[in-house]
Amino acid sequence: MAVTGAVKQRLEQVLPGIRAGAEAVDRDGAFPEDQVRALADSGLLGLISSPESGGMGAGPVEFVEAMLGVAGACGSTSMVYLMHLSATAVTSAAPPSAGAAELQADLASGAKLGTLAFSEKGSRSHFWAPVSKAVRRDGESVTIGADKSWVTSATKADVYVASALAPAGEGPTDSNLYVVDREAAGVNVLGSFDGVGLRGNDSAPVRLDVEVSDGARLGNESGGFGLMMQVVLPWFCLGNSAVTLGLSRSALEAAIEHASGSRLEHLDSSLADLPTIRAYLAKGWADLTAHEALLRETAAKVAAPDDTTVLAVLTAKAACNEAALRITDTAMRVAGGAGFSKQLSIERFARDARAGFVMAPTSDALFDFAGRALCGMDLF
Ligand SMILES: Cc1cc2nc3c(=O)[nH]c(=O)nc-3n(C[C@H](O)[C@H](O)[C@H](O)COP(=O)(O)OP(=O)(O)OC[C@H]3O[C@@H](n4cnc5c(N)ncnc54)[C@H](O)[C@@H]3O)c2cc1C
C-alpha cells in the first residue's frame, strides 16, 4: 500500500476516538493520554520514522495531511503529536552517537514520547539562540543548566531534545542539541499548564541541571543551530501551520452546518438565507482553501527543496497562522451566541488556533525574517 493510503487508513481508524475525547481534554486541561496511545497503537507516532526503525517512512506531504487531520479532531493532541514528530525528525537526521537505534525504534513505536526543549526564559521566542551553556565536565560529558520556558508534554515525554550553547561556543548561534532523558537527575518540571487554548498539551517551564554524555549530542559539535534551521524549522513550521488550519477547518465547517440548520421561524428562513452570513462563510472558505493549498505546496517544496524553499517555509507559517485567526474569528461571528458558548466547539477551535502565531518563530519574527530574505539581507 502506498504511504499516503496507509496514512489515510490509519487516520480514519483513530480520528473518531480522538475527536470524541477532545472536549474533555479541553475542559479538564488533561493530557490526551488515550489519544496519544491510539496514535502509538496505530503506528502514527512513527509516521516519519524510517522503516528500518519500524516507522512508516512518510515525508512532509503525508505529515501535513496527518497533522491537519489530528488538529481538526483535537488541538491538544495535535500539539503533543507535532512535538513528538519534530523530535523524531531531528534525532533521525542527526542521530546521537550512543543508543541511536534504540531511541529511533522507541520513538517510532511510541514506547517513548519525544518533545523539544528549546525556548528559554533568557531568549524567549528566539528559540535559535539559547542562553544556557553546556559546560565541559570531563573528557566525555557536559553539564547543562537551563531555564526552559515552555516544554510541551513536559511531564509525559520520555525524551527531550534540549538546546544549549556549545562548551566552546563563541556566539548565540554556536549551539548543540542533546537528548535528555526526562527521568534523569536534575530535570525538574516547574508548574503546570493553564492557558487559553491547547489546554491538554502539558506545556510547562522546566529547569535542567543535568549531566549528559557527548554520546547524547545530535550531530557534530556546534551543529545545533544548523539542525534547528535545516531540520526542525521546516518540519515544525509545516506542522504548526497544519495545526492552525486543521482547527480552522473544523471551526468553519461547524459554522456552515450551524448557519444551514438554524431557523428564523418568523421569516420562514435560516441563517444561511442571510447574504451577509453567506458572504462571511464564502470569504472564510476562500481564506481556508487558499492557505491549505499554500501549505501543501510548501510541503512539496520541503520534500524536494530548492533555493525558494526557506522563504516559502517562513512565509507559509506566518500566513497560515494569521489566516487561522481570521477564519476562526469568522466562524465565531457567523455562529453568534452558539459560537460564543461551548455547544459547537467553535470557541475551542478558536482558542486552540491562537497558539500558532505565538509559537516560535512567531508571525512577527517570520515577517521580519521573510522581509530580510526578500531584500537580500542576512537573516541573523
Ligand atoms: C502551547 C505552547 C506550546 C509550546 N511548546 C513548546 C515546546 O514544546 N518547546 C519549546 O521549545 N517551546 C515551546 N513553546 C514556546 C514557543 O515556541 C515560544 O517560544 C513562546 O510562545 C514565546 O513566548 P514569549 O512570551 O517568550 O514571546 P516573546 O519573545 O516575549 O514575544 C513577545 C512578542 O514580541 C514579538 N517578537 C519577538 N521577537 C520578534 C522579532 N524578532 N521580530 C518581531 N517581533 C518579535 C513576538 O511576535 C510577540 O508578539 C510553546 C508555546 C506555546 C504557546
The ligand as an ORCA input file, in Angstrom:
! r2SCAN-3c Opt
* xyz 0 1
  C       1.106     25.998     23.663
  C       2.571     26.235     23.513
  C       3.432     25.151     23.468
  C       4.814     25.360     23.341
  N       5.651     24.280     23.290
  C       6.991     24.460     23.186
  C       7.890     23.341     23.172
  O       7.478     22.174     23.240
  N       9.222     23.577     23.086
  C       9.726     24.837     23.002
  O      10.936     24.987     22.910
  N       8.897     25.926     23.027
  C       7.550     25.754     23.110
  N       6.701     26.850     23.143
  C       7.294     28.192     23.173
  C       7.078     28.990     21.895
  O       7.692     28.388     20.811
  C       7.586     30.408     22.091
  O       8.934     30.391     22.432
  C       6.845     31.140     23.142
  O       5.457     31.001     22.955
  C       7.215     32.592     23.074
  O       6.581     33.266     24.113
  P       7.264     34.585     24.730
  O       6.274     35.163     25.662
  O       8.597     34.269     25.302
  O       7.446     35.502     23.434
  P       8.271     36.843     23.283
  O       9.554     36.506     22.623
  O       8.327     37.590     24.551
  O       7.386     37.642     22.219
  C       6.526     38.738     22.573
  C       6.129     39.481     21.319
  O       7.317     40.002     20.677
  C       7.305     39.643     19.309
  N       8.678     39.405     18.812
  C       9.640     38.642     19.379
  N      10.729     38.599     18.584
  C      10.455     39.330     17.486
  C      11.176     39.672     16.302
  N      12.427     39.243     16.090
  N      10.567     40.477     15.415
  C       9.316     40.946     15.623
  N       8.583     40.663     16.730
  C       9.132     39.858     17.636
  C       6.501     38.351     19.244
  O       5.941     38.159     17.948
  C       5.429     38.577     20.292
  O       4.358     39.268     19.711
  C       5.328     26.670     23.263
  C       4.432     27.767     23.307
  C       3.089     27.547     23.418
  C       2.162     28.743     23.479
*
